Amino acid sequence: MNEKLWGGRFSQATDELVEKFNASIDVDKRLYDSDIQGSIAHLKMMANESIISKDEAQTLIKGLGQVKSKMDNNEIAFTDSLEDIHMHVEDALGKESGDVAKKLHTGRSRNDQVALDVRIYLKEETHQVIQMLTDFQRALVTMAKKHLRVIMPGYTHMQRAQPVLFAHHLMAYYEMIKRDVQRFDDSLKRVDVMPLGAAALAGTTYPLNREYTRQVLGFGKVSENSMDSVSDRDFVMEFIAHASICMIHLSRLSEELILWSSSEFSFITISDAFTTGSSIMPQKKNPDVAELVRGKTGRVVGNLVAILTTMKSLPMAYNKDMQEDKEPLFDTVDTLKICTAVYTRMLPNIEVHEARMKTACKKGFLNATDFADYLVNRGMAFRQAHSVAGKAVAYGLSQDKELDELSLEELQSFSELIEKDIYHFISLDQMITRRISYGGTSFDNVAQAVQRAQKELDPS
């Protein structure tokens, strides 16, 4: 059993079950690169401030490089007895550099060390998430541009409501993801805070130059309060909260793709490369990718509940409970990235059935609102026009006919204001063309929205 780096005060060896229970190495080993980055910066600062000699710092920095190389190549065995990634790095450094490695931990604690590691990790991952979401936005815009004239039913309450452009529907998700990107980008301001130097909770007696360390690590600012530096994980909670919202957006898209690809809708066909079959029913083609994204949303939302519950009653400052922050964070990062990546690749491989979508628009009285608008344009008050249109719909239902299938005489029985041009007015293309309010589904509006999105994504 390895001697504990903190074992001087203890007279008994740690129980093996406690070692297993206490260890976090199976989870936090992925922080080794962040941990080594922080240690190198700490060494450079200590040498700069003459806390250790420059020769000692150079020896240890070289040793950390060798440790990183071995960890990159899986040449270092991880053990519960060393508890976490910080102690593994320090132990490995001792084997590379000798007793001078014992000076590495001068002026710091695992409390500020882990806060630093998670912040370094999360900064890098947030930038990656933003880039991946931006790529997904490009896929949405590309698909929208390809289908600018495709008309489909728009729904409210899962009932056919009014015709919209398929591209307009896609661009709604573009806007959702844009807000997700903005949230993640804004959260970086709160992640980009350098906590090293807070030590365990009270700061340290060593003359640390925290501003120097900040510059070496490329952080935006130094944390202001040593207790807050080590005791809060609001930046972790914020990331998982933003990820939960983003996953809910992806889940809503998943639900629609699942519905649209069903035989009941047949609006789209998802590529065989992004579907699976049944072990018993040879004819089945299942939208498993979309279903998994929808399902994985639950685990990300669960991760948010987990981290909020972990933090909700903790007194100042650091508590061992906070070791539980990494599993929900890492799982959230991994889940969000794989879901975004698979959707970015899947979208271009979806076949859109334009004729089927257009046919669906011709059933369900999707032109009833425009029928009322026609009467309003002729001078009738909207509430009265709404009532007249409703009566016309009821009559159409009794005759098993759509409004545009009723004869002019039948339509005129509801209002003398109706003339032959009603049929042109309530045609699909005209209904789309007239939706000219900013943000509406008119052909010109949607084409302009796609152009704006392309400029937002690629300003140059």
GIVENDA-V521352 format. One line per field, one symbol per residue. phi: phi as a letter, one per 30 degrees, with the letter a starting at -180 (. if undefined). psi: psi as a letter, one per 30 degrees, with the letter a starting at -180 (. if undefined). burial: + if it has 9 or more other ideal C-beta (glycine too) atoms within 8 Angstrom, else -. A space follows every 10 residues. Layout:
# GIVENDA-V521352
phi=???
psi=???
burial=???
This chain:
# GIVENDA-V521352
phi=.ddddcdedc cbddeddded dddbddcddd deddddeddd ddddddddci dbdddddddd dddddddded dechccdcbd dcibdddddd dddeddcidd dddedeibbd ddddddeddd ededddddde ddddddeddd ddddddbdcd cbdcbbhhce cbdbdedddd dddedddddd dddddddedc ddbccdjdhd acibddddcd dddedddidd acdcbdddec ccbdddeddd dddddddddd dddeeddddd ddddchdbbd eedbbbccdb cdddbcdddd ddddddeddd dddddddddd ddbdddcdbd ededddeddd ddeddddddd ddddddedcc cccedddddd ddbjhdcddd eddedddcjd dddddddddd dddeddddch bdedcddddd dddcadddbd dedddcdedd ddeddceejd cdededdddd dddddddbed
psi=kkkkfggefk fkkkkeeeee efkgefegff geeeeeeeee eeeeeeeegg elleeeeeee eeeeeeeeee eeghgkkkkf fgdlfefeee eeeefefaff fffegkgllf efeeeeeeee eeeeeeeeee eeeeeeeeee eeeeefhfgk klkkkkggkk dlklkeeeee feeeeeeeee eeeeeefeef ehkjfkffbe fgalfkikie eeeeeefgle lkkfkeeeef flhfeeeeee eeeeeeeeee eeeeeeeeef flfeehelkk kffgllakff jffkjkheee eeeeefeeee eeeeeeeeee ffgklkckkf effgfeeeee eeeeeeeeee eeeefeefgk kkieeeeeef ffkghfgeee eeeeeefgfk keeeeeeeee eeeeeeefgh kleffkleee efffkffkaf feeeegleee eeefifkkfa gleeeeeeee eeeeeeeie.
burial=---------- ---+----+- -++++-+++- ++-+++++++ +++++++-+- ++---+++++ ++++-+++-+ +----+---+ ++++++++++ ++++-++--+ +-++-++++- ++++++++++ ++++++++++ -+++++++++ +++++-++-+ ++++-----+ --++++++++ +-++-+++-+ +-++--++-+ ++++++++++ +--+---+++ -+++-++-+- -++--+++++ +-+-++++++ ++++++++++ +++++-++++ +---++++-+ +--++----- ----+++-++ ++++-++-++ ++++-+++-+ +--+--++-- -+-+++++++ +++-+++-++ +++++++-++ -+++-+++-+ +----+++-+ ++++++---+ ---+++-+++ +++-++---- -++--+-+-- ++-++--+-- -+--++++-+ +++++----- +++-+++-++ --++--+---
